Amino acid sequence: MNTASAPEATQPSSELASGNRATGKGPVLAWAAWDWGSAAFNAVMTTFVFTVYLTSNAFGDKDQASAVLGGALAIAGLAIALLAPVTGQRSDNGGRRKLWLGVNTIAVAVLTGLCFFVFPRPEFLLLGVSLIALGNVFFEFAGVNYNAMLTQVSTPKNIGRVSGFGWGMGYLGGIVALLVVLQLFVQPSFAWFGASTEGSLNIRLVAVFSALWFLIFALPVLFTVPELSRPARAKQLGFLASYGLLVRRIKAIYATSPHTIYFLLASAVFRDGLAAVFTFGGIIAAGTFGFELPQVIFFAIFGNVVAAVGAVIGGFLDDRVGPKTVIMGSLVGLLIAGTAILVLGNGSYVFFGSAWAGTTTFWVFGLFLCLFVGPAQSSSRAYLARLAPSGETGELFGLYATTGRAVSFLAPALFTLCIALATPLVAPGEAQRWGILGIMVVLLGGLLVLLPVKPPSKTSIARVPAS
């Protein structure tokens, strides 16, 4: 037996209990500011504005443009799944977590800014989708280091609150960024050169705004939180050798803490369901409940506010009852709210003595859904951070990113399947609502896989030396 690859007999302390930390309000605010700034890439570039621009008639056939975008993002997802754990591991071993957070953040900002040169002509489609896809890759790499840095700005007593605060800042940052974009570029409230629609200048300037927004709000964490110390006797392995170490560490995790692997699998499933709540929420609001675009935007704003509040509240509960309890309670709340929307639908009825229309149903139970998304996401991150051995947090969050990408097809596939199965069985226009059932199945699956998983207080991970 090769003893060099065996887990160390002594369990190392979590990085939460080690050095390299800068706790207090200042470092927490600086760390959460990155989440606030990153919303410009998530909400503006990849969700509501720039990808909508790329799939418009300006780039040729809309279906073909959508297929090209989807293919590029699929390739990006594969790259993330293969590379995220190793990039996290190498930043841990090299003591360069903050450096790589900065490098990857700058890469995202540059790629976002270059989207200014994506003119509204079919020959620029490939450039546009390539920039967005590469931006996604570097954004996920940055996110691995950012999530791992949670242990450097928190203590075992407040890690849940800090994680929840970060998620809340991300939601609120998305709202503010979208409102600025709406007022300055999309539906400008005053005349200025950036409001010009000639050559889609206003939309291309959104890319410049998003790049600057992200970069500016990413700076505080780079100046405030100390760099990770390089572990004693750590060896910087070659890139391919890093995969060998990764395999040994996964085996060690499964041998000494199988519940960590179970949690990674469970979280991958329910996180896909959580993502689908926001991905398909606007589609269901418009298609099933007849919301016009302004109503969808207003719902998105209120939904993000509620999600932010839920993330903060969930963070406080996390520190008191533990992350697993918060996640399970959130998933149950999501299942109740989703079931209500599915069953009640868009009809008129009397509820608790009051007449309710379908739009009221969606506003009430849709916001109820949003309330539980934030706590589940936040506590999932806190769960993993509590487990990570000192010097291996980045690698563990790399695995977190990989497992999430591995099952990211589940919710979209089941959403589509349920609609297809319902189409011949229900009245015209009613099938889309049954796509909600597909999302609920994914959330329920994640809950069932999570049930037997031990909380972080009852499990630990042995460390595997690099040599």
Buried (B, 14 or more C-beta within 10 A) or exposed (E): EEEEBBBEEEBBEBBBEBEBBBBEEEBBBBBBBBBBBBBBBBBBBBBBBBBEBBBBEBBBEEEEBBEBBEEBBEBBBEBBBEBBBBBBBBBBBBBBBBBBBBBBBBBBBBBBBBBBEBBBEEEBBEBBBBBBBBBBBBBBBBBBBBBBBBBBBBEBEBBBBBBBBBBBBBBBBBBBBBEBBBEBBBEBEEEEEBBBEEEBBBBBBBBBBBBBBBBEBBBBBBEBBEBBBBBEEBEEBEEEEBBEBBEBBBBBBEEBBEBBBBBBBBBBBBBBBBBBBBBBBBEBBBBBBBBEEEBBBEBBBBBBBBBBBBBBBBBBBBBEBBBBBBBBBBBBBBBEBBBBBBEBBBEEEEEEEEEBBBBBBBBBBBBBBBBBBBBBBBBBBBBBBBBBBBBBBBBBBBBBBBBBBBBBEBBBEBBEBBBEBBEEEBEEEBBBBBBBBBBBBBBBBBBEBBEEBBBBEEBBBBBBBBE
